[in-house]
Amino acid sequence: DGMTGYNQARKIMWIPFPFPHAQLAVFFSWISMLCVPLLLLQYANNKWMGASITFFTVLSLTGMHEVSKELENPFRNTPNDLPLCTMQAHFNEAM
């Protein structure tokens, strides 16, 4: 049913992401950026291998955090969003 899907999408739009959870995610991202290099310094035999593993580990964790920030509010109008109003207008004209 289309109206049920619409109402469920409205619930997602109007219920905000918990602020303490978002702050903890940022805090743990910073802690991982500080601790992972120290941990991998002990783990890796070669400093270049440790540096590259550290870079990709921190890059993936930070990337996941950035993606989650983009998905936090799916119905806002940002440059990364699809131009849904324009697409709907073209669809209506085609009908």
JODA-V959364 format. One record per backbone hydrogen bond with DSSP energy under -1.0 kcal/mol. CO is the residue of the C=O (numbers start at 1). NH is the residue of the N-H. E is the energy in kcal/mol with one decimal. If there is no record, write none. Layout:
CO & NH & E
CO & NH & E
//
This chain:
1 & 5 & -1.6
2 & 6 & -2.2
3 & 7 & -2.4
4 & 8 & -2.2
5 & 9 & -2.1
6 & 10 & -2.1
7 & 11 & -1.8
8 & 12 & -1.8
9 & 13 & -2.0
10 & 14 & -2.3
11 & 15 & -1.8
18 & 22 & -1.8
19 & 23 & -2.4
20 & 24 & -2.3
21 & 25 & -2.0
22 & 26 & -1.9
23 & 27 & -2.5
24 & 28 & -2.8
25 & 29 & -1.7
26 & 30 & -2.1
27 & 31 & -2.3
28 & 32 & -2.3
29 & 33 & -1.9
30 & 34 & -1.5
31 & 35 & -2.6
32 & 36 & -2.3
35 & 39 & -2.4
36 & 40 & -2.7
37 & 41 & -1.4
39 & 43 & -1.3
40 & 44 & -2.7
46 & 50 & -2.3
47 & 51 & -2.4
48 & 52 & -2.3
49 & 53 & -2.6
50 & 54 & -2.4
51 & 55 & -2.5
52 & 56 & -2.4
53 & 57 & -2.2
54 & 58 & -2.7
55 & 59 & -2.4
56 & 60 & -2.1
57 & 61 & -2.2
58 & 62 & -2.6
59 & 63 & -2.4
60 & 64 & -2.3
61 & 65 & -1.7
62 & 66 & -2.4
63 & 67 & -2.4
64 & 68 & -2.2
65 & 69 & -1.8
66 & 70 & -1.7
67 & 71 & -2.1
73 & 76 & -1.1
78 & 81 & -1.6
82 & 84 & -2.2
83 & 87 & -2.5
84 & 88 & -2.7
85 & 89 & -2.1
86 & 90 & -2.4
87 & 91 & -2.1
88 & 92 & -2.6
89 & 93 & -2.2
90 & 94 & -1.9
91 & 95 & -1.2
//
